Amino acid sequence: MSSKVLTFRQARWAEFLSEFHFSITYRPGRLATLPDALSRRDNVYLERGEDFISKNAMSFHQLIKKDEVQPSRYFAVKVESFSNFIDSIQRKLWQDSQYRSILEEFGKGKSIQDYSLDSSSHLLLFNDRVVVPNDPTIQHNILQKRHDSPLAGHRGQGKTLKLVKRHFHWYRMTQFIKDYVSSCKQCSRKKNIHHKKFRILKPLPIPNGPWICLSMGFITQLPLSNSFDSILVIVDRFSNMMVFIPKMSSITSLDLAHLFIKNIYSKHGLPSSIVSDRETDGQTERVNQILERYLWMYVSYHQDDWNTWLPLAEFAYKNSDQSSTKKSLFFTVYGRYPHFDSVHITQYTPSGKLSTKIQSVQQDVKRELEVSINQFKRYADKSRASPPVFNPGDMVWLSSKNIKSTRPTKKLSERWLGPFPILNKVSTHASISMEINPPSLPYFTFGTSQDINNPKLASRASSSNHH
């Protein structure tokens, strides 16, 4: 358009385009799929016949120029295929003993209740619906058009059954359609989950005393306060006693180890276990919520002084009674309550009695913890279901919830990946090992896996070409 000398054709187009305000921008080839499709010649693909028409039902007419191809040329492919379909039904009906006797009765001029013969195609009808013989190939062909086709839309079992019932009838059709839809890999990849979570709560064992088993978590993305922007929360799983340690989010593993030695190891020794997986521990997350609420109550408007409130937050939490143990953290560990203010009563307990008292308190705490955990398990399991039994060799679907994808959006991506074979069980209740290509994440919990749907239609599943 910037050339000084234009041909007659260019001048004609320049005059036409001058009426519009537009800009020309570059679009990479990977984003120009629609223009690329419109530029392809339709007659190159006609030999693919019915497959091409069914996969491009909405755009097939647009790709054919009226002056080059007559409508009968591409519709003839469908007519020929439909003719073969009718012939196969008629041939198989005569081979089916159940329906051959009915056809013979019609040949003798007799009539049978609910049955009739179509005057044009001579197909056997049941209540004005085409009778389909007991032939899996024909039945699969019907379901491919009424379920897999873009015009059918991969609907569920009920809607697919109603769609097929409009025109066809065969013995045990409902069960066949149910098996067909439930074994559809494409549907399974986008299937919504309506059942309870497959994760029965398995509480961690109760420790025998304080600071033997710990849980650990982090509160991050806080505003800077004295050069700190996050909090390390360490909780004793027996007494619920906790330590709040301010830190930087850029801290290294070596620096984290130094903080642990300074604040925990130097005071309580080496614990036997530390839990940091949020899937198996809700204790630290609950403490985090309480701490965040406390800081919200007392921090300044600019929220840059939260670091100074951590010691007082720790004291307030330790001095309050716990719902699980019915005692404060101070009393559970030390056998006494701290002085809250200047008003107090002098208490003296001999060392021998104090030791006995602490042991008695901790035994009571352990019993209270068992009761509390059992109550929580009963409540939590109301919304959960026992996990399915997985064995090596089983094919399972894998949830894509926690797996990164290179596709633009998850809304139009698969919810389930696979199916993948199970290689072995990592534990009896939690994890399994799958064969994944590429091998990115080796272990998955029951909550992110489910058994492959209905294996009855193995031939249908193996012949599926979905991607």
Summary of the structure (lengths in Angstrom):
residues: 467
radius of gyration: 35.7
end to end distance: 44.0
largest distance: 112.9
contacts: 1161
relative contact order: 0.07
helix: 42%
strand: 14%
